[in-house]
């Protein structure tokens, strides 16, 4: 399969022009599809929030009360967002101390993926002028697949009281293809009912998600075959991407074209629809089978591959691939 590449305008002979313009697809290098000025990552899957809460706080206090009133988020690091196919070096940092010992320092022992998608901001807004939730879709150009790589041990030690920092900022991978909201319109579906009802500035006249099938595969180090570890769906998000955008601007924050808004890990209600190894392995207490081997967290040489698609009547809208391989930590 071939695509047309740029050619010298001085060429006149059509046959020569075609010969010089054909470039094999496997020689094409994909680039980031946008210049990302700012990046925000939300926490909008109720299933993911509940599972994490049960793990770390117990079932009686699984989800903090504020989570049901506003889309929780943190401000991420745009400089370390990379295109699909870029290797990720295992990060180093401090890990949670054991007992009375000091925290350890070294390569992350609990490296994880997070199955997400991200909205690409279109027009944006002026500083001080919020975007109405019912007009928010006009400010979203489209969505991409996103892997918000996470070092769970670094994250667990540093996130209290201010939130994620080095446990997240070492790398975030996105797919090169932006699928517009117009293309997704045939796959819109009703969003989950929100209880309690959202405050008026987040109350949408039509609250909708999109039926996007999502899948994560891992190709273990030294193996040729990849193995599916989870299948989820964009429609499981509790807070919609339009609510996320409207909330982001309600204080007057200005969004600019190309800004990226991650959804947060998209987990579903079933055991095989969990969006990260933290949940799949229940923080390392059980193993995830990958053919003849298993994982609790990612090992050096593992490649993680995200894919997504919407299935129409006789056609498919695809999102391409979002992949990355783990390289050993620097000495």
Secondary structure, DSSP 8 states (H G I E B T S, - for coil): -EEE----TT---HHHHHHHHEEEGGG-----SS----EEEE---HHHHHHHHHHHH-GGGSS-GGGGTS--EEE--GGGEEETT--EE--EEEE---TTS--EEEE-SSEE-BEEEEEEE-S---TT----GGGGGGGEEEEEEEE--EEHHHHHHH-TTT--STTTTT-EEE-S--EEHHHHGGGEEE----SS---GGG--SS-EEE--EEEEEEE-TT-S--EEEEEEEGGG-SS-HHHHHHHHHTTS----TT-EEE------SSGGG-SBHHHHTTTTTS-EEETTEEESS--TT-EEEEEEEEE-SS-EEEEEEEEEEEE----
